[in-house]
Amino acid sequence: MTFADVGEWCRLLLVDPLPQEVEMLMAMDDTYLKAVREDQAAAQQRAIEEARNRK
């Protein structure tokens, strides 16, 4: 999520969030994306290990 995304969302919903709220949204998005990347890496590692075990 970018600040531009947040800005568009604000304009669409006619809201004016506090700076702290925007910071919180950005932090939540960063945390979510980090968790997704970790999950994808773990799934990739499991697939590699399963392929090795089949040999």
KEMIMI-113515 format. One record per atom (N, C-alpha, C, CB): atom name; x, y, z; residue in three letters. Coordinates in steps of 0.2 Angstrom, whole numbers, plus 2048, in hexadecimal, padded with zeros to 3 digits. Glycine has a CB too. Example, Ala and Ser with C-alpha at 12.3 -4.5 7.8 and 13.67 -1.06 7.14 Angstrom:
BEGIN
NODE;at;x;y;z;aa
NODE;N;842;7E4;827;Ala
NODE;CA;83E;7EA;827;Ala
NODE;C;842;7F0;827;Ala
NODE;CB;839;7EA;82D;Ala
NODE;N;840;7F5;823;Ser
NODE;CA;844;7FB;824;Ser
NODE;C;840;800;827;Ser
NODE;CB;846;7FD;81D;Ser
END
This chain:
BEGIN
NODE;at;x;y;z;aa
NODE;N;804;7FA;800;Met
NODE;CA;800;800;800;Met
NODE;C;804;806;800;Met
NODE;CB;7FB;800;806;Met
NODE;N;803;80B;7FC;Thr
NODE;CA;806;811;7FC;Thr
NODE;C;802;817;7FF;Thr
NODE;CB;808;813;7F4;Thr
NODE;N;806;81C;800;Phe
NODE;CA;802;822;802;Phe
NODE;C;7FD;824;7FD;Phe
NODE;CB;807;828;804;Phe
NODE;N;7FE;823;7F7;Ala
NODE;CA;7FA;825;7F1;Ala
NODE;C;7F3;821;7F2;Ala
NODE;CB;7FD;824;7EA;Ala
NODE;N;7F4;81A;7F3;Asp
NODE;CA;7EF;816;7F4;Asp
NODE;C;7EA;818;7FA;Asp
NODE;CB;7F1;80F;7F6;Asp
NODE;N;7ED;81A;800;Val
NODE;CA;7EA;81D;805;Val
NODE;C;7E6;823;803;Val
NODE;CB;7EE;81E;80B;Val
NODE;N;7E9;828;800;Gly
NODE;CA;7E6;82E;7FE;Gly
NODE;C;7E0;82D;7F9;Gly
NODE;CB;7EB;832;7FA;Gly
NODE;N;7E1;828;7F5;Glu
NODE;CA;7DB;826;7F0;Glu
NODE;C;7D5;824;7F4;Glu
NODE;CB;7DD;821;7EB;Glu
NODE;N;7D7;81F;7F9;Trp
NODE;CA;7D2;81C;7FE;Trp
NODE;C;7CE;822;802;Trp
NODE;CB;7D5;817;802;Trp
NODE;N;7D2;827;804;Cys
NODE;CA;7CF;82C;808;Cys
NODE;C;7CB;830;803;Cys
NODE;CB;7D5;831;80B;Cys
NODE;N;7CD;832;7FD;Arg
NODE;CA;7C8;836;7F9;Arg
NODE;C;7C2;832;7F7;Arg
NODE;CB;7CC;838;7F3;Arg
NODE;N;7C3;82B;7F6;Leu
NODE;CA;7BD;827;7F4;Leu
NODE;C;7B8;827;7FA;Leu
NODE;CB;7BF;820;7F2;Leu
NODE;N;7BA;826;800;Leu
NODE;CA;7B5;826;805;Leu
NODE;C;7B4;82D;809;Leu
NODE;CB;7B8;821;80A;Leu
NODE;N;7B7;832;807;Leu
NODE;CA;7B6;838;80A;Leu
NODE;C;7B8;838;811;Leu
NODE;CB;7AF;83B;809;Leu
NODE;N;7BE;835;813;Val
NODE;CA;7C0;835;81A;Val
NODE;C;7C7;839;81A;Val
NODE;CB;7C1;82E;81C;Val
NODE;N;7C8;83B;820;Asp
NODE;CA;7CF;83F;821;Asp
NODE;C;7D2;83C;827;Asp
NODE;CB;7CD;846;822;Asp
NODE;N;7D6;836;826;Pro
NODE;CA;7D9;833;82C;Pro
NODE;C;7DE;837;82F;Pro
NODE;CB;7DC;82C;82A;Pro
NODE;N;7E0;836;835;Leu
NODE;CA;7E5;839;839;Leu
NODE;C;7EC;836;836;Leu
NODE;CB;7E4;838;841;Leu
NODE;N;7F1;83A;837;Pro
NODE;CA;7F8;837;835;Pro
NODE;C;7F9;830;838;Pro
NODE;CB;7FD;83C;836;Pro
NODE;N;7F7;830;83F;Gln
NODE;CA;7F9;82A;842;Gln
NODE;C;7F5;824;83F;Gln
NODE;CB;7F7;82A;84A;Gln
NODE;N;7EF;825;83D;Glu
NODE;CA;7EB;820;83A;Glu
NODE;C;7EE;81D;833;Glu
NODE;CB;7E4;822;839;Glu
NODE;N;7F1;822;82F;Val
NODE;CA;7F4;820;829;Val
NODE;C;7FA;81C;82B;Val
NODE;CB;7F6;827;825;Val
NODE;N;7FE;81E;830;Glu
NODE;CA;804;81B;832;Glu
NODE;C;802;814;834;Glu
NODE;CB;808;81E;838;Glu
NODE;N;7FC;813;838;Met
NODE;CA;7FA;80C;83A;Met
NODE;C;7F8;808;834;Met
NODE;CB;7F4;80D;83F;Met
NODE;N;7F5;80B;82F;Leu
NODE;CA;7F3;807;829;Leu
NODE;C;7F9;805;825;Leu
NODE;CB;7EE;80B;824;Leu
NODE;N;7FE;809;825;Met
NODE;CA;804;807;821;Met
NODE;C;808;802;825;Met
NODE;CB;809;80D;820;Met
NODE;N;808;802;82B;Ala
NODE;CA;80B;7FD;82F;Ala
NODE;C;808;7F6;82F;Ala
NODE;CB;80C;7FF;837;Ala
NODE;N;801;7F7;82F;Met
NODE;CA;7FD;7F0;82E;Met
NODE;C;7FF;7ED;827;Met
NODE;CB;7F6;7F2;82F;Met
NODE;N;7FF;7F1;822;Asp
NODE;CA;800;7EF;81B;Asp
NODE;C;807;7EC;81B;Asp
NODE;CB;7FF;7F4;816;Asp
NODE;N;80C;7EF;81E;Asp
NODE;CA;813;7EC;81E;Asp
NODE;C;813;7E6;822;Asp
NODE;CB;818;7F1;821;Asp
NODE;N;810;7E5;827;Thr
NODE;CA;810;7DF;82B;Thr
NODE;C;80C;7D9;827;Thr
NODE;CB;80C;7E0;832;Thr
NODE;N;807;7DB;824;Tyr
NODE;CA;803;7D6;820;Tyr
NODE;C;808;7D4;81A;Tyr
NODE;CB;7FD;7D9;81D;Tyr
NODE;N;80B;7D8;817;Leu
NODE;CA;80F;7D6;811;Leu
NODE;C;815;7D2;813;Leu
NODE;CB;811;7DC;80D;Leu
NODE;N;818;7D4;819;Lys
NODE;CA;81D;7D0;81C;Lys
NODE;C;81B;7C9;81D;Lys
NODE;CB;820;7D3;822;Lys
NODE;N;815;7C8;820;Ala
NODE;CA;813;7C1;822;Ala
NODE;C;811;7BD;81B;Ala
NODE;CB;80C;7C2;826;Ala
NODE;N;80F;7C0;816;Val
NODE;CA;80D;7BD;810;Val
NODE;C;814;7BB;80D;Val
NODE;CB;80A;7C2;80B;Val
NODE;N;819;7BF;80D;Arg
NODE;CA;820;7BD;80A;Arg
NODE;C;823;7B7;80E;Arg
NODE;CB;824;7C3;80A;Arg
NODE;N;822;7B7;815;Glu
NODE;CA;825;7B2;819;Glu
NODE;C;821;7AB;817;Glu
NODE;CB;824;7B3;820;Glu
NODE;N;81A;7AC;816;Asp
NODE;CA;816;7A6;815;Asp
NODE;C;818;7A3;80E;Asp
NODE;CB;80F;7A8;815;Asp
NODE;N;819;7A7;809;Gln
NODE;CA;81B;7A5;802;Gln
NODE;C;822;7A2;802;Gln
NODE;CB;81B;7AB;7FE;Gln
NODE;N;826;7A5;806;Ala
NODE;CA;82D;7A2;807;Ala
NODE;C;82D;79B;80A;Ala
NODE;CB;832;7A6;80B;Ala
NODE;N;829;79A;80F;Ala
NODE;CA;828;794;812;Ala
NODE;C;825;78F;80E;Ala
NODE;CB;824;795;819;Ala
NODE;N;820;791;80A;Ala
NODE;CA;81D;78C;805;Ala
NODE;C;822;78A;800;Ala
NODE;CB;817;78F;802;Ala
NODE;N;826;78F;7FE;Gln
NODE;CA;82B;78D;7F8;Gln
NODE;C;830;788;7FB;Gln
NODE;CB;82E;793;7F6;Gln
NODE;N;832;789;801;Gln
NODE;CA;837;785;805;Gln
NODE;C;834;77E;806;Gln
NODE;CB;839;788;80B;Gln
NODE;N;82E;77D;808;Arg
NODE;CA;82A;777;808;Arg
NODE;C;82A;773;802;Arg
NODE;CB;823;778;80B;Arg
NODE;N;828;777;7FC;Ala
NODE;CA;828;774;7F6;Ala
NODE;C;82F;771;7F4;Ala
NODE;CB;825;779;7F0;Ala
NODE;N;834;775;7F5;Ile
NODE;CA;83B;772;7F3;Ile
NODE;C;83D;76C;7F7;Ile
NODE;CB;840;778;7F5;Ile
NODE;N;83B;76C;7FE;Glu
NODE;CA;83D;766;802;Glu
NODE;C;839;760;800;Glu
NODE;CB;83B;768;809;Glu
NODE;N;832;761;7FE;Glu
NODE;CA;82E;75C;7FC;Glu
NODE;C;831;759;7F5;Glu
NODE;CB;827;75E;7FB;Glu
NODE;N;833;75D;7F1;Ala
NODE;CA;836;75B;7EA;Ala
NODE;C;83C;757;7EC;Ala
NODE;CB;838;761;7E6;Ala
NODE;N;841;759;7F0;Arg
NODE;CA;847;755;7F2;Arg
NODE;C;845;74E;7F5;Arg
NODE;CB;84B;759;7F7;Arg
NODE;N;840;74E;7F9;Asn
NODE;CA;83E;748;7FC;Asn
NODE;C;83B;743;7F8;Asn
NODE;CB;839;749;802;Asn
NODE;N;838;745;7F2;Arg
NODE;CA;836;741;7ED;Arg
NODE;C;83B;73D;7E9;Arg
NODE;CB;831;744;7E8;Arg
NODE;N;841;740;7E9;Lys
NODE;CA;846;73D;7E5;Lys
NODE;C;849;737;7E8;Lys
NODE;CB;84C;742;7E4;Lys
END
